[in-house]
């Protein structure tokens, strides 16, 4: 999936909190908080995959 969101923070705690908020909003972490060379913390997430509905069985009568 092409959609990615990043959390950039000044401390590890802020980065963890930001990532937790994304998870609460339905995102899936793909990069846990990491200290970057420029002195900031970063984490990344993507939208969680949608659950697929079970395939309809065409052998059953839909009126039943």
N, C-alpha and C positions, 0 to 999 in steps of 0.2 A: 504494500500500500504506500502511496506517495505522501500521505499526510503524516507529518511528524511534528511534535511539539517539544520544546526544550525549556528547562528550568535553569536559570542562571542565578547564582546567589553568592553572597559574600562569605557565608559560612556553611559548613556541612549540615548543621541543624536546619538552617533555612532551606537548603536544597532538599533535604529529606521531607520537610513539611510541604514544600511545593509539589514534589512528586506524589506525596500521599493525597494531596487535593486532586491531582490529575487522576489518580486511581479511583478516588471516590466519584469522579465525574465520568467514569467509564473507559478510561485509558489503560493501556497495558505497558508497563515499563520495558524498555529495550536497552537502556543504559542506566545502571544504578549511579548514584552520586559519585563523581570523580573530581579530584583536584586537578585543575588544568595548569599548564605551565605559566599562564599569565596571572595566576593568583586568584582565580575564581573557581567556584564549584559549578558543575554542570550535570544534569540528568536529562534523559530523553524518554519519550513515550509515544505510542501510536494508538489509534482507536482500537478498542478490543474487537475481535471478530464477532460478527452477528451470529447468533445461533440459527442454524438452518431448520426450517420447519420440516417435519417428516413428510416424505413424498406421499401423495394421495394414492390409495390403492384403487385403481380403476375397475377392479372386479367387484367392488361393493356397490350396492345401490345407494346413491346419495340421499334418497328419501328415507332411508332406514335410520 
